[in-house]
């Protein structure tokens, strides 16, 4: 990927979405926050991994 437009504002929005859905939990360490994957995230990660494998394990039908 030549470019990624994930700035801190967009990243915070995505993290908030994942926390609200129960895939991430916030752990406070003094003033710092740490995001930790929950048990609920395991199902999502497994499904995403299978999808990713199916998409990218196959060799393209054309030559570059």
Order of alpha helices (4+ residues) and beta strands (2+ residues): alpha-beta-beta-alpha
